[in-house]
Amino acid sequence: MVLLPNSRREAAVEVAENLRQTVSQTEFRCENDTVFATTISGGALEMTEGLVSVADLVERSDGNHFLGDYLSSLLRLAIT
């Protein structure tokens, strides 16, 4: 989780996309010298009146991530 105080959602989305691109273009190396690549997924939430604590933010974030994964899997099923 990355917290960006005093930032708007649009700025957070840009940071998330830059982070996603950087990670996807980076080769990682294990202790046994095995090289691998990975990707990350994420999203952005803006603190609103309905989100009054970090715990609320984490709960909403986890729910949105789960929903995104679920919808993505449905899309993959529809395409194949």
C-alpha positions as CSV (number, residue, x, y, z in Angstrom):
1,M,0.0,0.0,0.0
2,V,1.2,3.4,-0.9
3,L,-0.3,6.4,0.9
4,L,0.0,9.8,-0.8
5,P,-1.1,12.5,1.7
6,N,-2.7,15.6,0.2
7,S,-3.0,14.0,-3.3
8,R,-5.9,13.7,-5.6
9,R,-7.0,10.4,-7.1
10,E,-5.7,11.4,-10.5
11,A,-2.2,11.9,-9.2
12,A,-2.4,8.6,-7.3
13,V,-3.4,6.8,-10.5
14,E,-0.4,8.2,-12.3
15,V,1.9,7.1,-9.5
16,A,0.4,3.6,-9.5
17,E,0.8,3.3,-13.3
18,N,4.4,4.5,-13.1
19,L,5.1,1.9,-10.4
20,R,3.4,-0.8,-12.4
21,Q,5.4,-0.1,-15.5
22,T,8.7,0.1,-13.5
23,V,8.1,-3.3,-11.9
24,S,7.0,-4.9,-15.1
25,Q,10.2,-3.8,-16.8
26,T,12.5,-4.9,-14.0
27,E,14.3,-8.2,-13.9
28,F,14.6,-9.7,-10.4
29,R,17.2,-12.2,-9.3
30,C,16.8,-14.9,-6.6
31,E,19.6,-15.9,-4.3
32,N,20.4,-18.9,-6.6
33,D,20.7,-16.4,-9.6
34,T,17.4,-17.4,-11.2
35,V,16.1,-14.3,-13.0
36,F,12.4,-13.6,-13.1
37,A,10.0,-10.9,-14.0
38,T,6.7,-10.1,-12.3
39,T,3.8,-7.6,-12.5
40,I,1.7,-5.9,-10.0
41,S,-1.8,-4.6,-10.0
42,G,-3.4,-1.9,-8.0
43,G,-5.8,0.9,-7.8
44,A,-6.4,4.3,-6.2
45,L,-8.9,5.4,-3.6
46,E,-9.4,8.9,-2.3
47,M,-10.3,9.4,1.4
48,T,-13.9,10.6,1.6
49,E,-16.3,11.0,4.4
50,G,-17.2,7.3,4.2
51,L,-13.5,6.4,4.8
52,V,-12.6,7.8,8.2
53,S,-9.7,5.6,9.1
54,V,-6.8,3.7,7.6
55,A,-8.6,0.5,8.5
56,D,-11.6,1.7,6.4
57,L,-9.3,2.5,3.5
58,V,-7.6,-1.0,3.7
59,E,-11.0,-2.7,3.8
60,R,-12.3,-0.8,0.8
61,S,-9.1,-1.3,-1.1
62,D,-9.1,-5.0,-0.5
63,G,-12.7,-5.2,-1.6
64,N,-12.0,-3.3,-4.8
65,H,-8.9,-5.4,-5.5
66,F,-10.9,-8.6,-5.1
67,L,-13.7,-7.2,-7.4
68,G,-11.1,-6.2,-10.0
69,D,-9.5,-9.7,-9.9
70,Y,-12.9,-11.3,-10.2
71,L,-14.0,-9.2,-13.1
72,S,-10.7,-9.7,-14.9
73,S,-11.1,-13.5,-14.5
74,L,-14.6,-13.3,-16.0
75,L,-13.2,-11.3,-18.9
76,R,-10.5,-13.9,-19.5
77,L,-13.1,-16.7,-19.5
78,A,-15.3,-14.8,-22.0
79,I,-12.3,-14.3,-24.3
80,T,-11.0,-17.9,-24.3
